[in-house]
Structures are given as C-alpha cells and as structure tokens.
Amino acid sequence: PQARGRPRRQARPRPPRALRPPKQQQDGAPQAGGASKLCLAWQGMLLLKNSNFPSNMHLLQGDLGVASSLLVEGATGGKVAQLKITQRLRLDQPKLDEVNRRIKVAGPNGYAILLAVPGTSDNRSAAGASEAATTSTQRPLRNLVSYLKQKQAAGVISLPVGGNKDKENSGVLHAFPPCDFSQQFLDSTAKALAKSEDDYLVMIIVRGAS
C-alpha cells in the first residue's frame, strides 16, 4: 500500500549569510552585569571645541551598569545626549600603564570598555543634543579620530556630566583612537562592527575620582 499523505518537504534552505544573526550574538559571552557583548550602551553626540560627532557606543567588555550609571547628567541623573571632551591624555607608556592599572584596581564591576562607531544625526533624543547641533558643526566621527591620532592623545571626559558631589558615583572616560593600546580590546567581532581601521574610538570608563 502507498504511504499516506504527501512526501515530506525538504528542509528549507538556510538564508544567505547576511540574514543570519551576527556571530557575536551566537557566541558573545555575557559580560559582568549580564549584558551581552556589543549591545548598544549609548548613542548621542561627542563634542570637541565647535564640532559635534554623532556616535553609538557598544559594550566590548566590563560592566554595562558602569556606563549606564555614569553617562548621565550629574544634577538630574537623567540620560545625557552629549559628551564634551575637555582634556587630552598623551599616549605615553606611563600614562597607558596607569589606565591599565586603574582598570585592574576597579575590578570587573568597576569599569566598562565601549566601542564608539559613527552614529546618525537622528540619534539626538534629548533637547540638549539638538542645542549642541545648532551651536556647533556636525562632522563625521573619523574627523575626531584623525584629530586624536594627530595629537597622539586620548580624549578625556569627567563623568557624570556637570560633576557630582558623590565621589562613589563618579568616573572618567578616556576616548582612545586606534593605536597599539586600544587594539588589545578589539576582537574579530568588534573589528567587523568598526568596519574601518580609522573610524572608531575605544572608550574606557573607570569608576572612581581621577
């Protein structure tokens, strides 16, 4: 007797590679605080002098809670839409050693390392950022990257924005251009997200007063 029903369908072909989930979502281990690697941690404007640079920051390692608790307005505790670089740190070995030391001292729940990549101008979710856009010129992130490379320096931002009397909930962000020091925090999935060799910054946030 003939088998009942129609013949079984063949397995559906796998979608082309571009449609599959990015590899880091499959094998990205959760970071401290339970966040998955390369999740979006912040988006808004980086400011330097009279220029603003739309950017998105994705978690590379460390605790996402450090970023979300410090990338805020000091007075209100609300999310901040712009981060102004006010100082520079020269890329000298003793200075880099000190940053490494501070990461170690902070421990897994005291720091976050983020990858900043170009954002879009519609990132401006808060009124503050749109104000910044009217008083400064919008430029692509690679212009900020090339400026820091030329100066052989990292940008420095004190957090939270506007200061905070509570020293326990303060920290410092260093924005490193591509260099030997920042390369150590990138793996193949992060490099794929960065796309270009000169269009990203490695942002290191360490909790505690500078």
N, C-alpha and C positions, 0 to 999 in steps of 0.2 A: 504493500500500500504506500501511496505517496505521503511524504511528511506534511503535516498540517501547516497552514499559514504560509506567508511569503518567506523567501530566503532571507537570512539575516543581513541587515545592512552592513556594508563595510564601514570600518572605523572612519570617522571624519578626518580629513587631512589636517595636520597641525597648521595653525595660522602662520603666516610669514613672520620672521624673527622680529620685525619692528612692532608687531602687535602683541607679542608675548610680554609679560611683565618684566621690567628691567631686572637684571640679575641680582642687584643688591637687595631687592625686595624678597628674593627667594632665600639668599644665604646671608643677608645682613643680620648679624647678631644684635640683639637689643643692647643698648648702651646702659650705663648707670642711670637709674631713674626710669628704666623700662622703655625708653624711646627707641624707635628703630633708626638705624643708620641712614643718613642722607634725608631724613624727614625735614620739612621746611620749618626753620626755627624763627625766622624774622624776615620781613620784607619792608622796604621803605627807601629812604634816601641817605646816602653818605654825603656829608658836606665837607668841603675844603675850600677855604677862602670864599671866592664868589662863584663857586661851581657846585652843582649837586649831581650825584651819580646814582640813578636808580639801581637797586641791587636786591637780591634774595640771598639769604644765608641758610645753609643746610648743615645739619649736625654731622660732624666727622667722628668725633669721639668725646668722651666725658659725659657730663650730666646736663641734659636739656633744661632741667629746672634752674640751673645756674644762669643760663641765657634768659629764660623767661622771667626770672625774678629780678634780673639786673638791667635788662633792656627796657627800662621803664622811666617815666618822669619821677624824679625824686620827691617832688612836692605832693603829687596826687597818687603815685603808684600805678597810673594808667599806662597803657602801651605807648611806646614812643615811636614816632614815624620818621624821625630824622636823627642821625648821629653825626655830630660835628667833630672832625679831627682837629685837635687844638695843639698837639705836641708831636714831636718825632723822636724815635729811638734809633740811634745809629746801629747798623748791623755789624757791630764789633763782637768778637767772640765772647769777651767777658759779659757783655750785656745779654747775649743769647744764652749763655750759661745760667745767668741769673733768672731768665724767663723759664728755662727748663727746671731750675731748682724750685721756683715758686709753684710750678705745676705739680712737682713731686710732693712738696710740702702740703699743698691744698688737698691732695688725695682724690679718689675717684669722684667724690661728690662735691668737690670744690672748684672744678674748672669745666669749661666746655670749649671744644675746638670746632669752629664752623668754617664752611667753605662759602665765600661770597662770590656769586656769579652775577652777570648782568641781569637786571630786572627790567620792567617796563614802566613807563611813566604813569600808567593807571594803578601802580602799586600804592599811590598816595591815598591811604584810607583815612588819614586824620587831617584836620584843618591845618595843623602846624606844618605838615609837609607841603601842602599846596601853597602856603605862605612862602615857604623857603623857595619854592619853584618860581614865584613871581619876583623875588629879590635876588635870585642867582640864576646862572646859566646852566641849563641841563646838558651834561656831557656823558658820553659812554664810559663805562667803568674802566675800560682799558687805558683811558687818559689818566685816571688816578693811579692805576698800576704802573704806567710808564713813569709818572712823576716820582713815585716812591722808589722805583728802581734807580732812576737817575740820581736821586738824593742818597741812595744806599741806606734807606731808613724804613722803619715801620711807622705807621700812624698810631697815635695813642689817644684813647678816649677814656675819660674817667666816668665810671658808672655808679649809681644811676645818673641820668641826665639831669643837670641842675643841682647836683650834690645831694647829700643825705647825712643827717647827723648820726644816724645809726651805722657805726663802723662795721657791725656784723653783717649788714646787708649792703656792702659797697664792694666795688671791684674795679679792675682795669681791663680794658680791651686793647690788644695790640693787633694792628692790621698789617700782616706781612705780605709783601709782594712775592712772586715766585723767586725762590733762592734755595740754596742747599738746606737751610734751616727749615723752611716751610715745606719743602718736598718730602721730608720724613713723615709728615702726617697724611700724605696722599697715597691711596692705593689705586688699583686699576679702575674701580667703580667711580671713585672721586674724580679721577682724571677724565673719565668718559663724560661726567657731568660738567666738568670745567670746559670741555671741548677744545679750547685753545690754550696754548702754552703761556700766553701773556694776557689772559682776560679773566683772572681770578685773584682773590686775596684769601689768605688763610688767617682767620680771625681767632685769636686766643683770648678767652675771657677767664680771668682768675679771680676768685672771690677774696676779699680782704683789702685793706687800705694799702696803697702803694708805698 
